[in-house]
């Protein structure tokens, strides 16, 4: 046992046997000696990694077979977990969790506390063989992991009976099982997305109970009331308390920053954590996601979007039968079935006085009220009508004023108020904010009103850039901002080590009025647009490795960017609107916001009267960028728009714009290598001349993508590697992921399956961490194919299903591709009914994207062949052959050859198989070769060429072994029958000899062997071109220094035949010596 005795912050490894298995003591085949062996093995591994344990955890629901190991370093805990999962513990399968935090050590030596409980809940999510890691531990180790260890993001999940959700990752290693079913989420947990509150909630217990009862009986409840009455805080509190009653999740949507009605559904989409789903509106995506969920959605601050809120609420409630909506608004939403509940002020004096004291202590921790003070506080709260916002503003003043001074100030401000319910409360709130405003110094007032231009919050840098001028120096902004926070007119919120500021909406409305009264509004709004325009411009061409940080920054500032765009449009400033939209292209592409980007482009480009005044370079860039967004969603009918951009660039002689526009043309045409090549070739030359690494990375990405569609692994490897290296140098993680993905595809086509699978898994981990919806789908899609070729059919099926789930966030054709690889996994597993179902689903979804057929991902012909429907199989195979090239064509021709064999059409089968082999050899698409050789072997066997057939099958088997690929199980029966027949025809000795001869062939030798067997074609009578393939092989082997008997053995011919070939070669080449012949062989490679 280690001498290390942790008592405070440590890393825990909590494990047990999978629940589906009996406890260790109950395993029938496990003796006391076995249990001691397991315990000793576990103890030794923990000690090896400097851990303490195993000890018994003191956590709720800990099973008898749970054990806990404690480590000083988180990396030691992960290393221990890897070794434990590889240890010989059968029949036990461990599931484990790793979490870091503070623990308490009880007198008995057991570890207790919330950290242990959280580790236990985290472990409960895992399956046998799986290790899950908490977000806290992830952040500690992510920069210190060995090269062969990675953490796959499994999302953020609510843990049973714990208040805070947890980010969960999976510990991955090449020697561990990677694919598992979804985490075992308890049925009583659900997403809870309610903003954390920085202050204590005071009072309203009876009102919360009333509203929760209303929610149980009504599907739309609106908390109505004047600003400052506490609607938002009350709704958040109710949502948090009612979370357990909504198993489908609870979400809080802040609509205050939304200043364009059409963006209201988008705001709901983002609050639910959903990206754009291209091809669907935001509302359609919400309807699809919420579906039959028993969920609660809080729509906060609806009053300025009443019509849109009414339309969305009506649609959601109509289509989602178990959905409940809690809204806050100054007025009812106004749709049938709505229950409107007026939010009252706090009760006087109890709740109001409690709130005043609580908030006063935040401003002045030593604040206390005596019996004589109580009357003054009650008077203050009474004059504020119990309005929470007014009370909070007054309480903040205790830092610099006595209670008497606060009361005198209020008396002065409130002397003209009229009577009358809601109207009086509005007047009271206005007077209380007005009173707080009157207490400000002139610099504070100036900053206060200027901050009204921000939407959705701001940081200190933005406040200084927008609000500072010759009247308010930049160095004053922070000091004045801190004073406004102290006085509760601005809220400061710390998240992810950043401080952001915001105003309550009621206060912001007041500040906006003061801004317009000051005459500064136009200038401030212009500075606001300029600041966020500059921020977006920095995103467009990164050179300092800050690209990822800037994407995160603009995503945080999306409300301000939307306001800037709307301001440009409202002022008919079309050029800056288009500049802003184009600059945000990386955001649109990488964060699932393509639909929003297209809407911005279309909104600006549709203003044709103003478009003529836009500079040519900005107009051309916008046309090119919009076309590129279309290409990214596999819409390939927008070439004309990209070509317009090319024409503009040539006309104004702008090389940078020309490279951008040509890249868009190439992207639109990427499904056809022939069509895309001239665009991308010209673009890449320009980018290299300009030294524009950013543009060059994008061009190489599309080149690599086009190479995949062309089935060209050699071209794909070159473009992918260069693009990946450039992208990583400039910090462009999105295009780095894209190039690593296409690199994996090229490696797969070449037959480097292990490298491809490693590549796809790394991209999966990276995409999950970056919330990249495109490659979260694409990496799993490609992983499925690679795993199917390797024979890991269960893992392939799991990857396909995961890609299908991820495709729900994308286009219908993405789902089609996911069904296609699911069909491939089923074909590989020999599950023909499942393959047929998935293949038909893929066909329906992909039929409208005819230009994507060249990728040949849907095994329709193979499925029909496996079902014995040769006519249908032939029809699909003909279509695939016509649409494909390279590796895809080789596979399609191989399938058509198999179909021809089944139809007893050997001539057609031989033509297709030889053409497939020629294509695989030309493109070095080696993964296709074993299947082709087996087709040719079957043809040779049918033609009584038993030795040739055996050699071909043996060569295919050896190549499969070297590449790590397998034969799909649907072909196993035919293979076994053919091998049995060959063994009977040749006898064991003859079969074994021929098998050994074939197994000794390299891939290149096997291809050459097949080509020699096709016979001579018409050739010139002399010169190198006159040599037959066999004669060239003889020359090559002579150049390698082999003697005639060695050449005969290599080519499976006699020495006399070799000598005959040499005689013909000497005559055709006009030479007379072996030395000259060797020289000729070297010179011709």
N, C-alpha and C positions, 0 to 999 in steps of 0.2 A: 504493500500500500504506500502511496506517495506520502511524503511528510507534509505536503501542502494541505492546510486545513482552512478552506474558504469559509468566511463568515459574512461577507458583504457582497459586492458585485461580482458575479461569477457567470459562467456559461454552463447550462444544464443540458444533459442528454438524457431524456426520459423515454424509456422503451418498454414494450411488452410484446407478448405473442399476439398475433392477429386474433381478433375476437372470434372469428369464424372457426378457429381451431380451439380444441379444448385446452385448459390450462396445463402447464408443464406436468404437474403432478398427476393429471388425469389421462395423459397420453398412454394408451395401453402398451405400446412398445417401448416405453421409457422406464428403465429401472432406476433405482436409487443411484446406482453408479453412473447412469447416463445423465441424471440431473446434476450430479456432482461434476461430471465432465463439462457440462454446459456452463455451470457456475464458474468453474476454474478457467475455462476458455474466455468467458466474458471478463473475469477479473484480470486475467493476464493482458488482454487487449487494452483495457482501461488503464492499467498501470503503465503499459508501454507508452501511452500518450500522456503521461504525467497527470492522470486524473485520479480522483478519489471515488471509490465505489467498487462494486455496486452497493448502494444503500437503499433503504426503503423510503420512497417519497411519502410525505404526509399531504396528500392532495385529495380533494373530493373525488369519489368514484374511482380511486386507484384500485386496480385489480390485484389479486394475490401474486400474479406473476410479473408485476411491474418492477422495474428497477431504475435507479437514478445514478448517473455518474456526473461528477462535478469537476469543472476545469477552470483554471485561471485564465487560459487563452481560448478564444472562440475557435481559432484555427485548429487547435488540438482536438477540440470536440468533434469537428467535422472529419478530421482524419480518423479518429476513433470510430465514428459512425460508418465510414467507408469500410474499415477493416471488420467491424462487427457484421455487416451485411454480407461479407465474403467469407466469414468464418464457417466451419463445418458444424452447424447447429441443427441440422435436419433431425426430426421433421418440423422443427420450429421455424416459423417465419417472423422475424422481428419487424415491428413498425416503430418508428422513432421520431422524436421531435427534438430540435435544438433551439434553445431560447436563452437570452442573456438578461440578467437583472439582479436586483438585490434579494437576498434570501435571509431567513432567520434560522438559526440552528437551535433546535429544542434540546432540553436537558438529556433526552435519550439519544441524541445524535442524529435525529431525523431532521430533514430540511422542510421548512414550511413557508407559507406566505403566498401572496398573490402571484409572484413569479413562478412558483411551482404549480399553482393552479392553472395559470395560463399555458405553461408547458404541457400540462396534462390535457387540456382542451385542444391544444394544437396537435398533440399525438393522436387524439381521437379522430382527427380528419384523415389520417394516413391509412394506407393498406399495407398488408404484409409485404416486406421487402422494400418499403418506401421510407425515405427520410425527409421530413419537412422541416423548414427553417423559418424562424420568425423574421419579421422585418428588422427588428433591432439587431439581431445577429447578422443578418444579410449586410446591413450597412457597415458593420465592423470588419467583415472579412472580404467584401467584394473586390477590394483592390489588392488582396494578398493571397488570392487563390492560385494553386499550381496550374500549369497549362492544361492538364487533363481533367480538371475539376471545374464544373460550372453550376450555376444556380438558375433554374428555370422558373419564371414567374407564374404562379398559379392563381394570382388575383388577390383581392382583399375580401376577407370573409368575417362575418359576425360569429364569434365563438359563443357557445352555449353559456348562458347565465353570466356573461361578462359584458361590461358596458361598452368597451372600446373594441371596434373591429381590428383585425390583424392582417397585415400583408403576409402572404404565405409564398415561399419559394420551395422548390424541390432540389435536393442535393443530387447532382448527376456526375457519373464517372463512367468511362468506357466499359468497365468490368461489372457495373451494376445494371440491374433492370431499370429501364427508363420509362417505358410506357405503362401507365396505370389507368384504371377507371377514374371518373371525376372524384374529387375529394368527398369524404363521407360527411356531408353537411347535415347537422341535426335538423329535423323537421321544424323545430320551433325557433330556428334562426332565420333571419332574412336581412336583406340590405337595409341599413339604417343610415340615411344621408340627411341628417339634420345639423345645421351649423352649431359648432360648439359655442357656448355662451361664456363670456368673460366675467360676468357678474352674477350674483345670486338672484334667483327668481323669488319674488316676494308676494305672498298673499294669493288670492283668487282660487283657493282650493275648491270652494263650492262651484264656482263658475267652470273650472276645468271638468269637474264631475258632470255638470249639466251638458257641456259641449260633447263630452265623450258619449253620453247617452244619445244625444242628437245624432252623432256619427253612426251609432249602432242601428239607427232606424231610418236614416236619410243618407243618400249617396252624394249630395252636394250641400254642404253647410258653408255659409259665408259669414265671417266675422266682420261686421260693418261698424263703422264709427269714424269719428273725426281723426285727423292726424295727431299723433302723440298720445293717443289713448291706450296704446300698448297692444295693438292687434298682432303685430309681427311677433313680439316676444311671447304672447299668449299662444299663438298658433304653433310656434316652435316647441313650447313646453308641452302642449297637448300631443303633438306628433311624437315627441320623445317618450312620453308616458304611455301612449297607446300602441307603441311599436309591436309589442308582443301579440296584439290582436290582429295584426296584418301580416300573415305569413309570407306574402309575396313581396314585401318590402315597403319602406316609407321613404319618400323623397320630398325635399324642400326646394322650391323653385323661386328664386328672387327675381321678380320682373321689373324692379325699379330701374335698373340700368338700360332696359330695352326701350329704345326711342323710335323704333320702326315697327308698326303692327305686324308686318309680314315675318318678322324675326321672333315673334312670340312662340310659335311651335318649336323653333330651333333652340330657344332658351330652355324649354322643357326637355328637349332631346339631350342637351348638354348636361343638365342637372341630373338626368338619369344615367349619365356616363356613356351615352350612345354616340357613335360617330355618324356622319352622313352615310346613308345607304344609297349609293348612286342608282338611279332608276326609280327611286321611291321618294315621295315628299317626306318632310319631317313628320307630318301628321300620320302618314301611312306607316312609317317606321315605329312611331309610338303605339299605334293601334296593334301592330304585329307583336311588339315587345310586351306590352301590358296584357294583351289577350285575355286570358282567363285568370290572371294573377289576382289574388286577394291582396290588393295594394292600396296605399294611401298616398295621394299626391297633394302637397300643399302649394297653392298658387298665391304668392305673397305680392301685395301691391298691384292689384288688378285695375285700379280706377282709371289709369290713362290708356288702358288697352281693353276697355270693356267689351267692345264688339268682337275683337279677336278672341278674348278669353271665353266669351259666350259660345262662339263657334267651336273652339277647341274642346271646351268642356262638354258641349252637346255631343260632339262626335265621339269623344272618349267614353262618356257614360253610356252612349247608345251601343257601342261596339264591344265594350269591355264590361261584362256583366257583374264582375266582382270588384270593380274599382270604386273607390270613394275619393271625393275631392273636398278638401278644406281650403277655402279661399279667404283672403283678407282684402278688403276694399272699402273705400269711403262710401260706395253705393252698391246695391245688389248687382249681381251678374245679370240677372233678368232672364233666366230660362226656366221652363217648367220643372217642377220637382225641387227647386231651390228652397232651402230653409235659411232665412236671414236672421241672424242673432246680433243685436246691437251690443257692442262691448261697452260696459259701463266704466266709469272712473273707479279708482280704488276707493274702498270704503273709508269713510272719515269717522273717527280719526285713526283707527287701528292700523289698517294696511298702509295708508298714506304716510303715517308717522314712521312706521317700520321701514318703508322704502327710503324716506329722507335720512334717517339715522344710518342705514346701511351705506348709502352712497356718500354721505358726509364723511364717514370713516374712511372711505377710499381716498377722499381728498385730504383729510387730516386724521391720521390714524388715532390720535389721542382725543378725538371729538367725543363728547358725552353731554347729555342734557340733564339738567337738574329739574327739580319740580317747578321752579320758576321759569325755566326755559321751555318746558313742555307746552305752555300756553302759546308762546311765540311760534313754535314749530307747528302746532295745530292751526294757528292763524295763517301761517305761510301756506300750509297744505290746503286749507279751506279756500284761500284766495285763488289758489291754482286749480280749484274744483277737483282735486284728487287726480289730475292728469299726470301719468307717470313721467312723461318727458319734461313737463314743466317742473315737477318736483326734482328730477335729477339735475336739471340746469341750476335750480336754486341751491341744491345741496352742494354742487361743485363750488359755489361761491364762498363756502365757509373757510376755504383756504385763506381768503384775503378780507373777509367781511364778518362782522358779528351778526348774530341772528336778528338783532334789532335793526341793523343797517339793511339787511336783506328785506326785512318786513317793510321798512320805510320805502325802499325802492319799489316794491311791489304795489304798495298803496298808491304811490304816485302814478305808476303806469296803468293801474287797473281802475282808476276812478271813473272813467267814462264808459265802462262796460254796461251793456244792456242785459236784461233778463232773457231767459228763453232757451232751455234745453240745449240741443245740439249747436244752435247758433252761438249760444253763450260759450260753450266749450271751445268752439273754433276761435272765438274772440279771446278767450282765456289763454289758449295755446299761443296765438299770435302775440298777445301781450307779454307772455312769459319769455318767448324767444326774443321779442323786441327788447325786453328788459335786459336779458343776458347780453344782447348785442350792444345795448347802450353802455354796458360796463366795460366794453373792450376799448383798448387804446386805438388810435387811428391806424397804426400799422397792422394791428390785429384785425380791425374791420376790413382793411384793404385786402389782406390775405384771405379772410373768411369769405368775402363775396367772390373773389377770383377762383377759389377752389370749387365753386359751383359748376365750372365747365367740365369737370371730370365725371365720367360715367363708370360705375362699378369699382371705384377706388383708384388709388394712385400711390406712387412711392415718393420719397423725398426728392429724388433726382427730377422727376416730372414736375413736382411742385415748384422747384427752383427754376426749371427751364421755362415753364409756362407763366408763372406768376411774378417772377422778378423783373424789374425794369429800373429806370432811373429814379422812380419814387420808392421802390422797395428793393433794396440791394439783395443780391443772391445770398450773402452771408446772413441776412436777417431772416430768411424764409424759415430755416429750421427752428430758430428760437421762437418765432411767432407761432409756428405750427405746434410746437410743444406746449405753448401757452393755451392754444385752442383745444388741445387734447385735455389739458388740466381742467378746462372749464366745460368739458363734456359736449362741446360743439362739434368736435371731430373725434372719431374713434380710431384707435391704433390697434392693429391686430398683427400678431407675430405668427408666421407660418414658415416652415422650412428655413429658419434662420433669416427670414426677411420680414421687414416691417412695412405693412401697407396701411394706408389711411382711407377712411371713408366718412361720409356724413349720413346720418339718418335721413330718410327721404323727406320728412317734414322740414328738417333744418335746411336741407339742400334747396327745397322750393323757396324758402325764405331768402336764402343766400342768392338764389337766381334773381329774385325780385330786386334785391339790393344791387346786384351786378348791372341789371338793365337800367336801374335808376341812375347809376353812376356814369353811364355813357361809355363804359369800358368793354362792354360785351363783345362788340365786333372785333376789337383788337385781341382780346383774350381768346376768343374762339379761333381766330386766325393763328395765334401762337400755339394753341392746342393742336390744330391740324398740322402745323409745321413740325412740332416736336414728334408726333407719332408718325409723320411721314419720314422723318430722319431715322427714327427707330426701325421702321420697315425697310428702308433703303439699306441699312447695315446688314439685313438678313440676306439680301439678294446676292452679294458677291463676297463671301467670307474669305479673309486671308490670314486671320489671326487665331484659328483654332477655336473660335468662340461660337461656332455655328449652332451647336446643340443648345447652348445656353440661350442664344438669341431666339431660337424657336420657342423654347419654354417661356421666354419673356413676352413675346408677342401673343402667345396663347393666353397668358395671364391678362394681357391688356386688350383682349378682343373687344370688350365693350367700348373702350376708348377709341379703338381703331374703327369700329362700326360708326361711332359718333363722328369721327373725322371724315369717313367716307360719306356719310349722310350730309355733313356740313358742306363738303365739296359739291355734292350733287345739288343741294339746296341753293347754293350760291352760283350754280351753273359753271363751276370750276372743273370742267371735264378733264383737263389735262392732269392736274394733281390727283383726281379720282382714279384715273387709269394708272398713273405712276404708282400709287399706293397699292392698287389691286395686283399689278404685276410684281411689285416688290415682295408681296406676301405669297408668291408662288410656292416657296418651300413649305409654308404652313398649310396651304391648301392640299399639297401632295402628301405630306407625311403625317398629318393628324386627322385624317378622315373628314376633311372639310372641302372636298372637291365640289360638291353641290353648291356650297356657299360661294366658293370662288367663281364658279360659272355664273351664278346669279349676279355677283358684283360686275363681272365683265359684261354680261348681257344687259344689265341695267344701264351701264355707262355707254356701251357701244350702240345701244338703241336710240340714243339722242342724236339722230343724224344731222339735225340742224346745227348742233354745237360741235359735232365731230370734225367738221371741215376746218375749224379753228385750232384743232389740236395739231401739234407738231408731228411731222411725218415719222420721226423716230419713236415717239411715244405711241402713236397709232399702230405702227408696224409691230412694235414690241407687244402691245396688247393683243393683236390678232395672232401673233405667234404663240403667246402664252396661253391664250384661250384654246387654241388648237392642241397644245401640248396637254392641257387638262383632259381634253377629249381622248387623246391617245392613252392617257393613263387609266381611263375607264374602258379601254378597248373599243372605243367608238372610232371607226376608221373612215367615216364619210365626210370628214371636214378638211380634206386636203386643199380645197380651193382657198379657204381662209388663210392657211399657212403659206400657200403660194402667193397670195396677195402681199403678205409680209415680206416674202423674198423679193417681189417686184419693187416694193418700197425701198428695201435695203439696197438693191442694185441702183435704183434711181438716185438715191442720195449718197451713194458710195460710202456706206457705213459698214465696215467689215464685222464689227461686233454684233450689230443687228442681223447681218446676213448669216453669221454662224448660228445665232439663236433661231432664226426663221428656218434655215436649212435643217437644223436639229428637229424642229417641230415637224417638218415634212417627212424626215426620216422616221420619226416616231409614229406618225400617222400610217406610214407605209411599212412598218416593221414586220408585219406578218408575211411580207414578201421580200426576201433578201435581194432579189433582182431589182425591185422597185425602190427599195430603201438605199441601196448601195451608192448611187450617184450623189444623193443628198448628203449622206453621212460622210462619204469620202471627201467631198468639197468642204463640209463643215469642219472636219477634223484637221484638214490642212490649214484652214483659216485660224482655228483655235491654237494650233501649234505655233503659227507665225506670230500671233498676238501674245503668246505666253499666258493664255487664259485657261488656267488649270480647272477652274470651276466649270466652265463650259465644256472643256475637254472631258471631264469626268462624266457629264451628262451624255455626251455623244458616245463615249465608250460603253456606257450603260445600255444605250439603245442598240449599239452594235452587238453587244453580247446577247441581248434579248433577241435580236434578229437572227443571230447565229443559232440560237436554240430552235427558233421556228424553222430555220433551214436545215436542222439536223446536222449542224457542222460543229463537232466538238473542238476541233483544232482552232477554228476561228473564235469560238466561244472562250476557250482557255486564254488566248492571247488578249482579247479585249477585256475579259473579266479581271485578269490579274493586273493589267495596267490601270484599269478603272478603279479597282479596289485600292491599290496602292496610292493613287492620287487622291481618292476620296478620303482615305485615312489621314493623309498628310494635311489636308485642308480642314479636317474635322467635319466632313459631310457624312454623317453616320447613315443617313437614308440611302444615298447612292452606294456607300460601302456595303450596306446590307444587300442591296440589289445586285451588286457585282459578285458578292460572295454566294448569293443564290444561283446566279447564272454559272458561276464557277462550279458549283456542286452539280448542276445539270450537265455541264460539259464533262466533268469527271465521271458521272454516271454513264453517259453515252460511251465514253472510252473504256468503261469497264472497271474503273477505280471506285468500286462501291464503298469500301471502308472510308476512303477520303470524302466521298460525296455525303455519306450519312453523317460523318462528323461535321461537315460544313453545314448541312441542313439543321442539325441540332443546335449548332452555335447560332445560326441565324434565328432560329425559334426563340432561344433564350434572349437574344438581343432585341428582337421585335416585341416580345412580351414586355420586357422592361421599358421599352420606348413607347409602348401603346401604339405601335405601328400596325394598323388594321390590315394593310395589304400584305405584309410579309408574315404577320401572324397566321394568315391563311396560306400564303404561298409556300412557306417553309414546311408546313405540315403536309401540304399537297405533294411536294416533291419528295419529302421523307417517305411518304406512303409508297410511291413508286420504287424508290431505292430499296426499301425493306422488302417489298414484294419480290423484286428480282433476287434478293439475297435469301428468300425463303422464310423470312420472319413474318408469316402471314397474319398472326394475331396482332403483332405490333403494327403491321401495315394497316390493318383494319382500324385499329385505335387511332392511328394518325389520320386516316381518311375521315373518320367521324369527327375528329377534332377540327380538321380543315373545313368540314361541312358546317360545324357550329360557327367557326370564324367567318365563313362565307355569308352568314346571315347579315353581317355588317357591310356587305359589298353588293355587287351586281348579281342578277340572276345567272349570268354566264359563269361567274365564279362558283356558284353552287353546282352548275353543270359540270365543271371540271372536277369538283370534289366527288360528285357521284361517279364520274368516269374512273378516277383512281380507286374508288371503293369497288367498282366493278373489276378493275385490274387485280386488286387484292383478292377478290373472290375467285377469279379465274386461277390465280396462283395457288389458292387453297383448294381448288377443285370443287368449289361450291357453285354449281352452275345456276340453280334457281336464284340465289342471291345476286350473282353476277348479272343475270338477265334483268332483274328488277332495277338494280342500280344503273345498268347500261341504258335502259329505256328512259329512266328519269334524266340521265345525262343528255340523251338524244333530244328530248323535248326542250330542255333548257338551252342547248347549244345550237339548235336548228336555225335560230335567227342570227347567229354569228358565223355565217358561212366562211368568212375569211380566216377564222381560227381553226378550220378543219385540218390545216397543214400540220398542226402539232400532233395529230393522230393519237389523242389520249383516250378516246372511248373505244374499248375493245369489242365493238358491235359484231364484227366479222368473226372474231374468236368465239364469242358467246354463241352465235348462230351455228358455227361449226360444232361446238361442244354439244349443242342440242340436236345435231343431226339435220338441221335445216340448211342444206347445201345451196339451194337457190338463193335464199336470203343472204347467206354468208358470202356467196360470190358477188352479189350486188353491192354489199357494203365494202367488200375488199376492193372492188373496182373503183369505187368512189375514193377510198383512202389512197390507193395507188395514184390516182389522178391528181390528188390534192397535195401529195407529200413530196419531200426531197430528203436527201441525206439519210440520217439514222432512222427517221420516221418512215421514209420510203423503204429502207431495207427491212424494217419490221413488217410493213404492209405487204411487201412482196413475199416475205416468208409465210405470212398467214395465207396469202392467195395460193402459194405453192402447196401448203398443207391441204387447202380446199381442193385443189386440182388433183392431188394424190387420192383424196377421198372420192373424187368423181371418176377416178381411173383415167386421168388425162396426164400421162407422164411427160409428154413433150412440153405442155404448158407449164407444168410444175418445174421441169428442169430449166426452162427459160427464166422463169421468175426467180428460182433459187440462185442461179448463176448471176443474174442481174443484181440480186440482193447482195451477194457476196462481193461483187465488183464495187457496189456503192459503199458497203461497209469498209472495204479496204481503202477506197479512195478517201473517205472522210475519217478514217481511223476510228470508226464507230465499233469498237471491238465487242461491246456488250451484245451486239446482234449476231456475232459470228457463231457461237455454239448452236443456236437454233437452226441457222442456215445449214451448218454441217450435218446436223441430224436429219434435216429434210433431204439433203443430198445422199446421206447414208441410206435412208429409207428407199429412195429411188434406185440406188445401186443394188440394194437387197432385192427389190422387186424385179430388177433386170438380171438377177443371178450373179451379180458381181459381189460375191459374198466377202472376199478378202478386202476389197475396196470399201465396202459398206462397214465392215468391222473396224478398219482403220479410221474411217471418218467418225464413227460413234466414239471410238476411243479418244481421238483428238478432241472432239467436242467435250467429252468428260474431263479430260485433262485441263482444257482451257477453262471450263467452269470452275474447276478446283482452284486454278491460279487466280481467277477473277473474283471468286467468292460468290458466284451466282448459281441459281438452280433452274431446273426445268419446271415450268408451271405444271401443277398436278393434273390438269385436264389432259395433258399429253402423256402421262406416265404409262397408261395401259397400252397404248400403241407402241411406245418405246419398249416396254418389257416383252411384248409379243414378238417384236422384230428381233430383239437380242436373243430371245429363246430360239427363234427360227435360224438365226445365223450360227448359233452354237451347235445346233443339230446338223446344219449343213456342213460345217467345217470340222466338226469334232472338237473335243476339248483342247487337244494340242494345237490344231490349226487355228482355232479361235484365239487361244492364248497368245500364240505367236503374232498373229495379225493385230491383236489388241495392244501388245507391247510395242509393236512398230508404230501404231497410230498415237499411242500415249506419249511417245518420245518426240513427237512433232511440236515445234513451237507454233505460235499462232501464225506467224508469217510462213513457216514451212507448210502448215496445213492449207493455207490459201493457195500457195504455189502448187501443192499436190493436186488440188482440185482443178486448177487451171490447166495443168499438164494433161489431165484426163479428158479435157474437152476436144483434143485433137488440133490439128493445124488449121489455120485460116489462110486465106490468100495473102501472100506477102511478096515483097520484092525478091529477086533472085540472088542478090548479093548485098553486103553491108550488114550493119548491126540490125536494121529493121527486118532483115530476111530471117533472123533467128526465131525459132519457135520458143514458146515459154520454157519447154524442157531444156532446149539447147542453152538458153540464157542461164537457167539454173546450173547446168553443168559448168559454164564459164565462171559463174559466181563462186562455185565450190573450188574450182581450180585456183581462182584468185585467192581463196582462203588457205591454199596450200594442201588441199586434200589429194590423196592418191586415188587412182581409178577404183580400187576396191572399196575405199571409204566413200567415194561418191556413189557407187552402186548401192551400198548399204543404206545411205541417206535417202536415195530416191526409189528404193525398193525395185531395182532392176539388176540385170546381170552385168559383169565387167565387160562382156562383149558388146552389150547395148551401149554402155558408156563410151567405148572406143568408137563405135559407129557414129554416135552423136559428135564426138570430137572430129572425126573425119569430115563430117558435113560442115562443122563450124569452121575448120581450117579453110575449106574450099570457099565458103561464103564470105569469109573475112579476108581472104587472100594472104594468109600468114602460114608459117610452117613450123613454128616452135611453141612449146608450152610456155616459155618465158614471155614471148610476145602475147600469147593468149591471156596470161595472167595480167599483163599490163592493160590489155583491152578491157578485161573485167573490172579492174580498179577504176579506169577512166570513165566507165559507164555506170559506176556506182553499184 
